[in-house]
Amino acid sequence: MSLSLQDKHILVTAGANGIGLAIVRKFLASGARVHACDVDADACRALAGSHPNLSVSVADVSSEAQVLDLYRDLAERWGRLDALVNNAGVAGPTSRLEDTTLDAWRQTLEVNLTGTFLCARGAVPLLRAAGGGAIINISSVAGRLGFSLRTPYSASKFGLAGLTQTWAMELGPSNIRVNSVLPGVVAGERVERVIAARAAAGGVSNDAMRAQLVSSVSLRRMTQPEDVANQVAFLCSDEGAMISGQSISVCGNVEHLG
């Protein structure tokens, strides 16, 4: 199926690495115009100029001032926005509840929840002016399943479900649909860092922890970043025009998180 994304203008946060980069590439391949922001300045420089329909800027989504600057730049560059993909997020600490610091809790929620709020708030006027559009919040299966040793992360991802349903109700009359995508165990550097931290905390090898995570997936394999990108692109396309307020897992059916 060829998705109707030709010339749609889309903002992807944390779009220079990992899942975000896969999403950016999927949109570009589908004919969209994409602006990617990322806190990683080196990755932004490497990405800049790689495609004629791509623009890039450095931005920390947890900073209100930087998000305001980002939207000023978008308004001047395009004057239009058809979709926002709230992909920016941090893994937070791997620690027992009693060992989790307040600073670690705050930092995780500042990026994963406050950053999502700031970017969505900035997008709404542009989406309304375009006659509607889509907001996609990248959550996690840790937003529907408890995840031991990951209190701030899981709390922030459960919070995205509430934001998604609330915004879908509030923005629906403006033809703005809002959904969450919940990746599972996604192959890449980020999950390898999580595996290493959990293995250290549990006193087991990285290979044993990796096998444990994959064994909890019904399909017995990791999700690829491109699997997530495909679902995001569908939800932003005209083919996904009647889907809103949903939290959709792309995970091979993760049965539980240890």
Secondary structure, DSSP 8 states (H G I E B T S, - for coil): ---S-TT-EEEEETTTSHHHHHHHHHHHHTT-EEEEEES-HHHHHHHTTSSTTEEEEE--TT-HHHHHHHHHHHHHHTS--SEEEE----------GGG--HHHHHHHHIIIIIHHHHHHHHHHHHHHHTT-EEEEEE--GGGTS--TT-HHHHHHHHHHHHHHHHHHHHHGGGTEEEEEEEE-SB-SHHHHHHHHHHHHHHT--HHHHHHHHHHTBTTSS-B-HHHHHHHHHHHHSGGGTT--S-EEEESS-B----
